[in-house]
């Protein structure tokens, strides 16, 4: 939990300093469509990797302590929701990747 809090604070500080930099220099932020697609793809890929690692760790924990993934997740419904989350993140990565590769006319 402390790692999450430190990470959120660092992200907030980065955004804060970026806003101050753009205010002082008078530059405008012009995110073109391609740059926005890159940001969306990278964020969705990072989310997928984090979710896969957490799902893997849950499986390792369940195996080592003689439990089952449905008990760790809190029941079959939440285990299915976990699988659906992984599937939706995969679909999001694929769609954003295709959109990134596809040339805009």
C-alpha positions in Angstrom: 0.0 0.0 0.0 2.8 2.5 0.7 4.2 1.9 -2.7 0.9 2.8 -4.3 0.7 6.0 -2.3 4.3 7.0 -3.2 3.6 6.2 -6.9 0.4 8.4 -6.9 2.3 11.2 -5.2 5.1 11.0 -7.8 2.6 11.0 -10.7 0.8 14.0 -9.1 4.1 15.9 -8.7 5.1 15.2 -12.3 1.7 16.5 -13.6 2.0 19.5 -11.3 5.5 20.5 -12.5 4.5 19.9 -16.1 1.6 22.3 -15.7 3.8 24.9 -14.0 6.4 24.6 -16.8 3.8 25.1 -19.5 2.3 28.1 -17.6 5.7 29.8 -17.2 6.9 29.2 -20.7 3.6 30.1 -22.3 3.7 27.0 -24.5 0.5 25.3 -25.5 0.0 21.6 -25.2 -1.0 20.3 -28.6 -1.6 16.6 -28.5 -2.1 15.4 -31.9 -4.2 12.4 -32.6 -1.1 10.2 -33.0 0.5 11.3 -29.7 -2.8 10.6 -27.9 -3.0 7.2 -29.5 0.5 6.4 -28.2 -0.3 7.5 -24.7 -3.5 5.4 -24.7 -1.6 2.3 -26.0 1.2 2.7 -23.4 -1.2 3.2 -20.5 -3.3 0.2 -21.6 -0.3 -2.0 -22.0 1.0 -1.0 -18.6 -2.4 -1.8 -17.0 -2.4 -5.2 -18.7 1.0 -6.1 -17.5 0.2 -5.0 -13.9 -3.0 -7.0 -13.9 -1.4 -10.1 -15.4 1.4 -9.9 -12.7 -1.2 -9.6 -9.9 -3.2 -12.5 -11.4 -0.1 -14.6 -11.6 0.8 -13.8 -8.0 -2.7 -14.8 -6.9 -2.2 -18.1 -8.6 1.2 -18.7 -7.0 -0.3 -17.8 -3.6 -3.2 -20.2 -4.0 -0.9 -23.0 -5.1 1.6 -22.6 -2.3 -0.9 -22.4 0.5 -3.2 -25.1 -0.8 -6.1 -22.8 -1.6 -7.9 -22.1 -4.8 -8.2 -18.9 -6.9 -11.9 -18.6 -6.2 -11.3 -18.5 -2.5 -8.6 -15.9 -2.9 -10.8 -13.7 -5.1 -13.9 -14.1 -2.8 -15.9 -16.5 -4.9 -16.6 -17.6 -8.4 -18.3 -14.4 -9.4 -15.2 -12.3 -8.6 -12.9 -14.8 -10.2 -14.9 -14.5 -13.4 -14.8 -10.7 -13.0 -11.0 -10.9 -12.7 -10.9 -12.9 -16.0 -13.2 -10.5 -17.7 -11.0 -7.6 -16.6 -7.9 -9.3 -18.1 -9.9 -9.9 -21.3 -11.1 -6.3 -21.6 -7.6 -5.0 -21.0 -6.3 -7.3 -23.7 -9.0 -6.1 -26.1 -8.2 -2.5 -25.2 -4.5 -3.1 -26.0 -5.3 -4.7 -29.3 -7.7 -2.0 -30.4 -5.4 0.8 -29.4 -2.5 -1.0 -31.1 -4.4 -1.3 -34.3 -5.4 2.3 -34.1 -1.8 3.3 -33.5 -0.6 1.3 -36.5 -3.4 2.4 -38.8 -2.5 5.5 -40.8 -4.9 8.4 -40.5 -6.1 9.8 -43.8 
